[in-house]
Amino acid sequence: MSPGPGILQQLFGRFGNQGRNQGQRPIGYRSSVQVGNGDLLYDTEAEVLALITGVAHADFTKIWQMTIPAQQRLHWGFGSPALPANQGYMWFASMETTTPTFDVGILRIEQRRAREVKGGFVVAEMPDSSLHTPTATSLATATPRDRNEMIALPEKAEFPFIGEDSKMVLSYALTTPSTAAHVIVAFQIPITIYQ
């Protein structure tokens, strides 16, 4: 007596055809965003500094955005907290070097839908004083080099993918402006790209 087709189908379906009918899990690669990666009105230091304004404001103002290109899906951050040496670390600084002082505020990392009518997620929010060194004499001295002094941003896979035409957004609430007109803004924030 031979086994029925149901048993053979189960056996070969389990071992012989693995992956044939299953969707392949996408593999992301790590990258990061900086000021120059922004959309047209958000891709220079001057444009971002103008949006920070230099006047204290408690409300969050969009200072940077990047629209996701066709056939890509992204997440903020990369890596996993389970593997600290393999996760993303970020920094952000808005400052002036004459006196030298930093702007002090709160940075909000968001993802928004294409039309920004409703929906969207706040992925992270933190005081920017934790995102740079205490030395404001130049961008080189303000940029942390040791990951033990940086804020980790592992891949935010608990949020939906940021898909085509949706936006990665940075908003900022300025609590204390720098003593003179700020002249430098820079950041590097990790992302994971799926194509």
Backbone torsions as a table, in degrees:
resi	resn	phi	psi	omega
1	MET	NA	126.8	-179.4
2	SER	-95.3	152.5	-179.7
3	PRO	-66.7	149.0	-179.9
4	GLY	-69.4	163.2	-178.2
5	PRO	-60.5	-28.5	-180.0
6	GLY	-62.6	-40.5	-179.3
7	ILE	-70.1	-44.4	178.1
8	LEU	-63.3	-41.2	179.5
9	GLN	-61.8	-41.8	178.2
10	GLN	-64.8	-43.4	-178.5
11	LEU	-62.6	-51.4	-178.5
12	PHE	-72.5	-31.3	176.4
13	GLY	-65.4	-34.1	-179.2
14	ARG	-79.4	-39.8	-173.5
15	PHE	-110.5	-36.4	-171.9
16	GLY	-86.3	-27.1	-173.1
17	ASN	-115.1	27.6	-175.9
18	GLN	-60.5	131.5	177.0
19	GLY	87.8	-17.6	-176.5
20	ARG	-65.2	-46.7	-176.6
21	ASN	-100.5	1.5	-178.6
22	GLN	-100.3	143.8	176.2
23	GLY	-69.6	140.9	178.9
24	GLN	-76.7	136.7	178.2
25	ARG	-73.9	127.2	-179.2
26	PRO	-67.4	148.7	178.2
27	ILE	-112.4	122.9	-178.9
28	GLY	-90.7	156.3	173.6
29	TYR	-123.6	148.3	-174.6
30	ARG	-80.7	147.2	176.7
31	SER	-155.2	-169.3	175.3
32	SER	-153.1	159.6	177.4
33	VAL	-114.4	148.4	177.5
34	GLN	-135.7	177.3	-177.4
35	VAL	-51.0	-47.4	-175.7
36	GLY	-64.3	-12.7	178.3
37	ASN	-84.1	-4.9	-176.0
38	GLY	-71.2	168.0	174.7
39	ASP	-65.3	173.8	-171.8
40	LEU	-49.7	-43.4	-177.8
41	LEU	-90.1	7.2	-175.9
42	TYR	-134.2	21.3	-170.5
43	ASP	-111.2	12.3	174.8
44	THR	-131.1	156.9	177.3
45	GLU	-58.3	-42.5	-178.2
46	ALA	-60.0	-42.0	180.0
47	GLU	-66.3	-43.5	-179.7
48	VAL	-67.5	-43.2	178.2
49	LEU	-60.6	-38.9	178.9
50	ALA	-63.2	-32.5	179.7
51	LEU	-78.1	-28.2	174.8
52	ILE	-68.9	-30.5	169.8
53	THR	80.3	-33.3	-177.6
54	GLY	83.4	-0.7	176.5
55	VAL	-116.9	130.6	-176.9
56	ALA	-56.8	136.6	176.5
57	HIS	-150.4	133.9	-177.7
58	ALA	-81.7	-22.2	-179.3
59	ASP	-79.3	152.6	179.1
60	PHE	-83.8	128.8	179.4
61	THR	-114.9	134.2	176.8
62	LYS	-66.9	123.3	179.5
63	ILE	-112.2	-13.9	-177.3
64	TRP	-159.0	144.4	172.7
65	GLN	-151.2	151.7	175.5
66	MET	-134.9	125.3	177.1
67	THR	-85.5	134.2	-176.9
68	ILE	-74.6	128.0	-179.3
69	PRO	-73.0	169.5	-179.8
70	ALA	-57.7	144.7	174.5
71	GLN	61.3	28.1	174.4
72	GLN	-129.0	149.7	171.2
73	ARG	-133.1	140.6	-175.7
74	LEU	-132.4	159.4	167.7
75	HIS	-128.0	147.2	168.3
76	TRP	-67.7	146.5	176.3
77	GLY	77.6	170.4	169.7
78	PHE	-152.7	161.6	-179.8
79	GLY	81.0	-168.8	-175.6
80	SER	-134.6	144.0	176.6
81	PRO	-63.9	-18.7	177.8
82	ALA	-68.9	-21.6	179.1
83	LEU	-125.8	80.5	-173.9
84	PRO	-56.4	-31.3	-179.4
85	ALA	-74.8	-10.9	-176.4
86	ASN	-117.1	18.8	178.3
87	GLN	-111.0	166.8	-177.0
88	GLY	-81.5	145.9	175.6
89	TYR	-125.7	147.1	-173.7
90	MET	-126.6	161.4	171.5
91	TRP	-148.0	158.0	-178.7
92	PHE	-154.3	137.5	176.9
93	ALA	-148.6	132.6	171.6
94	SER	-127.9	119.7	-168.7
95	MET	-158.0	172.0	168.8
96	GLU	-129.5	148.1	-170.8
97	THR	-105.9	-2.4	-179.3
98	THR	-70.7	-49.4	-177.3
99	THR	-88.1	-10.2	-60.5
100	PRO	-65.3	127.1	177.8
101	THR	-143.5	157.7	177.4
102	PHE	-99.1	151.9	160.6
103	ASP	-68.8	147.3	177.2
104	VAL	-120.4	126.7	-178.4
105	GLY	-166.9	-164.9	-179.2
106	ILE	-121.5	127.6	178.6
107	LEU	-97.6	131.8	178.2
108	ARG	-117.7	129.1	177.8
109	ILE	-102.9	125.1	-173.6
110	GLU	-132.8	161.0	166.0
111	GLN	-127.6	135.2	-175.6
112	ARG	-130.1	155.2	176.2
113	ARG	-70.6	165.5	-174.8
114	ALA	-56.6	-45.2	-176.1
115	ARG	-90.2	-8.9	178.6
116	GLU	56.4	23.8	-179.7
117	VAL	-73.1	-50.6	175.8
118	LYS	-151.6	166.5	-179.4
119	GLY	83.4	174.8	-176.6
120	GLY	120.9	166.7	-175.5
121	PHE	-138.2	140.8	167.3
122	VAL	-89.1	113.6	-175.7
123	VAL	-83.8	-38.2	179.6
124	ALA	-159.1	155.8	177.8
125	GLU	-149.8	129.4	-176.4
126	MET	-154.9	152.7	174.3
127	PRO	-66.9	135.7	-176.4
128	ASP	-70.9	-14.5	177.5
129	SER	-63.5	-21.2	177.6
130	SER	-88.8	1.7	-174.8
131	LEU	-109.2	6.3	177.6
132	HIS	-148.6	169.7	176.6
133	THR	-75.8	170.4	178.6
134	PRO	-81.2	0.5	-174.3
135	THR	-101.8	114.6	-174.9
136	ALA	-103.4	20.4	-177.1
137	THR	-70.1	-27.2	177.2
138	SER	-161.2	167.7	177.5
139	LEU	-63.3	-35.8	179.3
140	ALA	-62.4	-40.1	-179.8
141	THR	-78.7	-22.9	-180.0
142	ALA	-83.1	-20.7	-177.3
143	THR	-81.8	119.5	177.9
144	PRO	-68.5	141.9	179.9
145	ARG	-110.5	-22.5	-177.5
146	ASP	-98.2	121.8	-177.5
147	ARG	-63.5	-18.9	176.1
148	ASN	-69.6	-15.5	177.9
149	GLU	-104.0	3.5	-176.2
150	MET	-108.9	160.1	176.5
151	ILE	-88.3	128.6	178.8
152	ALA	-78.3	142.7	172.5
153	LEU	-134.1	84.5	177.1
154	PRO	-67.8	164.8	-178.9
155	GLU	-55.9	128.3	-178.2
156	LYS	-88.8	63.9	-177.4
157	ALA	-72.2	-11.2	177.3
158	GLU	-74.2	-11.6	176.3
159	PHE	-100.7	155.9	177.2
160	PRO	-62.7	157.3	173.7
161	PHE	-58.0	148.9	171.6
162	ILE	-94.1	108.2	-171.8
163	GLY	-96.7	-176.3	-177.6
164	GLU	-48.9	131.5	179.0
165	ASP	72.6	-7.5	173.3
166	SER	-78.0	174.0	-170.6
167	LYS	-127.7	140.8	166.3
168	MET	-94.8	130.2	-171.2
169	VAL	-132.5	140.5	168.1
170	LEU	-113.7	128.5	174.8
171	SER	-118.0	155.6	-173.7
172	TYR	-142.5	133.7	171.9
173	ALA	-111.5	114.0	-176.7
174	LEU	-88.4	113.7	-179.6
175	THR	-93.0	-36.7	178.4
176	THR	-139.8	112.6	178.9
177	PRO	-72.6	158.0	175.3
178	SER	-63.3	159.4	-172.8
179	THR	-66.7	-30.4	174.9
180	ALA	-119.9	178.3	-179.4
181	ALA	-61.2	127.1	-179.7
182	HIS	-69.4	143.6	-174.9
183	VAL	-125.5	-11.4	-177.1
184	ILE	-131.1	134.1	167.1
185	VAL	-140.0	134.0	179.9
186	ALA	-155.4	154.8	176.4
187	PHE	-159.6	163.0	171.4
188	GLN	-145.1	115.2	-175.2
189	ILE	-125.0	127.6	-176.8
190	PRO	-71.6	147.1	174.9
191	ILE	-139.1	163.2	173.5
192	THR	-119.7	128.5	-177.4
193	ILE	-109.8	131.0	175.5
194	TYR	-116.8	130.6	179.2
195	GLN	-123.8	NA	NA
